[in-house]
Amino acid sequence: MDRLDAMHLFVRVAELGSFSAVAQQLGVARSVVTRQIAALEAHLGVKLMARSTRRLTLTSGGTAYLEKCRVILNLVEAAETGVAEERLTPRGNIRISLPLSYGLKRLAPVLLDFSQRYPEVVLDMDYSDRRVNLIEEGIDLSIRITRRLESGDVARKIGTSRMLVLASPEYLARHGRPQYPAELAHHICLGYTNAGSSQVWQFMVEGVLESFHVRSRLNANNGDVLTEAAAQGLGITCQPDFIADTYLAGGRVEEILLDFPIPELGIYAMLPSNRHIPHRVRVLMDFLAEREAVS
């Protein structure tokens, strides 16, 4: 194993905190990874990792070496990419994490088109609404839908989504149509949450963002489930347009409180903060942004 390969392997083990996880990713026996790290430590004359039954932890020397490895590997990749990028056909693996509903409804067709256009790129798609740790899980790109980013996030905005308040015609006929957000307190709501029955929905009222407490009788961490519940007359829900559009087109729900808009959500391509962006990942981001702009 040459020096750069050893650095790559060490960085993987350090980020995942497990010989077994790296071995599984590489398709080799755990003992292979263990021997190669031991050989690296012998070459350096420094103990890089402290082993325990549960997890690997870096020594002080290992922490310092990890940071230097990242800098060197990023410089190598940047140099190679910079020289060859104009003539490169995108190739290699991209691990991408996608929110479930948006990923299936909007991005799955786009990613299939991308795969046809760039057959030398291998896409590994993970559809889940959980928030992933890009570095620890070896994810190259994650799509996140949020109103605000956190400090330190590395992201590119690729689109936006409107939030709509929805109820079925049958529900409105039985319970009346709320005219103001405050009236939601007297209605049955369906909440995107798994943390309890109390929620706060926000609306723009005369140009000012205001919060309103609602009572939810049914909660879920999936918007499709909640919109179907609303379509069956179980209550009022607040959902993004990419979920609501099909139900609205079929007349199963109606949009209410149109005079009180909800701040839209940003759709972001999130990147690991510790590495250079490979050419294939930037090509994919451009492809997603272009398709979102015309969707």
N, C-alpha and C positions, 0 to 999 in steps of 0.2 A: 504494500500500500504506500503510495507516495505521500508527500507532506500535505498537499492540499486535500487529498482524500481523507487523510487522518483528521484534519481540521474539520472538514464537513461532518464526519462521523461524530467527533467530539461535540460539536455544536448541537447536532440532533439529540444525542444522549442527554446533554445538559438541559435542553429545552423541554424534552419529554420527561426527564427524570426517571427513565426506566430503560434498562438494557433490553428487556423483553419487547417493549413497545417499538423500539427502533428495529429490532430484529424482525418483528412482524411486518413493519413497513417495507423493509428491504427484502423480505422473503428468505432470510437465512436463520441459522440456529443462534440462539442466545449466546452460546459459547463463542461463536465467531466474533460477535461484537465485544464481548468481555475480553477476549484475547487481544483484539486490536487496540482497545483502550489501554490495557495493561502494557502493551508494547510502546504506545505513545508515552505513557508515564515513565517507562524505563528509558526511553530515548531522551526525554526532557530532564530526567532525574528529579522529578517533582510529583508528589501525590496530588492528582487533580480532583478526585472525588472520594467522598467518604461513603461507604456502602452500609446500608442497614437493611433489615428484613422488609421494610415498607417502601423506602424511597432513597434515591441517591441525592446527596447534597454536595455542593462544590466546596472545596477548601478555599482558603484565601488565594492560593496560587492558581487554583482552577478558575476562580472568578476573574482574576486578572487576565488569564490566558483566554478565557471565553470572549472577553471584550476585544482583545487584539485579534482573535480569529475572525470575529464578525467584521471588523474593519477590513482585514486583509481579503476575506472572501467577497465582501461587497465591492472592493476596489477591483478585484480580478474579474468579477462578473460585469461590472460597469465598463471596464476596459474592453473586454471581449465584445460586449454588446455594442459599445460605441463604434468599434471598428467595423463590425459586420452587419449592423442593424439594417442598413438600407437595402441589403441584398438578402436578408434573412427571410425565409419562409417560417412563420411561427410553428414551433414544434416543441414537444415535451409535455409534461403533465401539468394540469391546473386543478387544484383542489378548491372547490367553490362551495360556500355555505349559503343557503337560500331560505328565506322565510317561506313557510309552507304554502299559504294561500296565494300570495303574490308570485312566488316561484312557480307554482303550477299553472296559474291563470295567465300570467304575463310573460314570465321569463323562460319557461320550458320551450315554447316554440322558437324563441330567439336563440336559445342555446343549441337547439337542434339545427337551426340554420347555420349557426357559427361552426358547428361540428362538420357540416357538409362542406362549408367553404374552406375550412382549414383542417383537412383530414389527418395532418401530422400532429395535431394537438389532441391529447387524451384528457377528456373532461371527467372529473370525479365529483359528482354533484350530491350534496347532502341537503335534503329538505327537512328543515326543523325550525320551530319558532324559538328555540332556546338560544341564548346569547353565547356564542362560542369564544374561546380564547384562541386567537389566530396563531400565536406563537407556540403555545403549548400543544395545540392539536395539529400543527403543520398545515394550516389553511393558507392558501395563497390569496384568496379574495372572498370577502363576505359581503352580502347585500343586507343592509340594515335600513329599516324604515323608522324614522324618529323625528321628533320636533326639534331636538337640539343634540349636538355632538358634545362629547366630553373632552376635557383638556387632555391633550396628548394623542387624540385620535388622528390617524392618517386616512383621509377620505377624499373621494371625488364625488360631487353631487351629479347624479345621472338622471334625476327626474323628481317629480312631486306627485302627491296624491291628495285629493280633496276628501274631507271627512263629511259624511252625510248622516242626518238623523232620520231614521226610518221606522215606519209602522205600517201594518196591513190595513187595507180598507175596512176589514171587518172589525179590527181593534178600534179604529177611529170612530166607526159607527156606534160601537158599544160604549166607549169611554170618552168620546169627544176629542177634538183636535186641539192640542195646546198651541196657544198663540204667542206665548213668551217662555223663555227658558225656565223661569221660576216656577211655572206650572208643572214642570216635570216632577217636582216633589210629590205631586198628587197622582202620579201615574206609575204604572208598573214598568220598570226598566230592565234591560238585559245587558249585563256588564262584561266587558272584556277584562277579566281579572280572575285570579284564583286565590285572592288574598282576603276575601270576606264580602259582605253584602253592601258596604258603604262605599260610594264612589263619588268623584267630583268630575263633572263635565264642564268644559270651558267654551264660552261663546264670546264673540265680539258684540258688545251692546253700545251703540252710538260711538263707535270707534275705540272703545275701551274693552280690554279683555277682562271678563268677569267669570268667577267660578260658581257653580251651582251643585249642591249635593242632590244626588238621586238615590232612590231605593231600588236595588236590583233583586229580583226574585230568582234569577237564574244567571249563573256566571260560568264562563268558559274562557279558555285561552286560545280559542279559534273563532275567527270572525264568521266563517261560513256556517258554523253551528248556530251562532247567535242570530244571523240573518235569516236562516231557515226557521228558527223559533219565532222571530218577528213575523215572517210570512205566514206562519200558522196562527197568528193572533195572540201570541203569548205575552207581547209587550213591545216596548220601544227600544231600539238599539242605535248605537252610533258606530258607523263602519266606514272604511275607506271605499273610494269609488270603484276600485278594481274588484271588490266583492259585491258591491251594491248594484252595479250596472246591469247584470243579468236579471236580477230580481225586479229592478225598475222597468226594464224593457218588457218583462212578462206581466207587468201589472200586479205582481204579488205583494209589493210594498209601494208606499209613496214616501217622497221626501217631505219632511215637515220642518218648521222653523227656518224657512229659507231666508228670512230677513235678518237672521243672526248667524253669520258665518262662523265656522270653527277654523282656527289656524291650520293651514295645510301642513302635511308631513313632508319631510324631505326623504328622498330615496338615495342612499349613498352606497358607493362601492368602497368598502373598508379594506385597508391594507395592513399587513404586519409592519410594526414600527422599526423593526430591527434589520431590515434587509433592502437591498436594491430591488427595484421592480423589474422583473424579467420582461423581455420584449413581448412574449406571448401573452402575459397578463395585461400589458398596456394595450395590446391589440384587442383583447377581449373587452376591456373597459371602454375603449372607443366604440366598439361594436354595440355594446349595451346602451351607451349614452346616445348614439345615433338613432337606434331603434326606439328608445324611450321618447326622444324628441318628436317623433312622428306618430307615436301610438295614441 
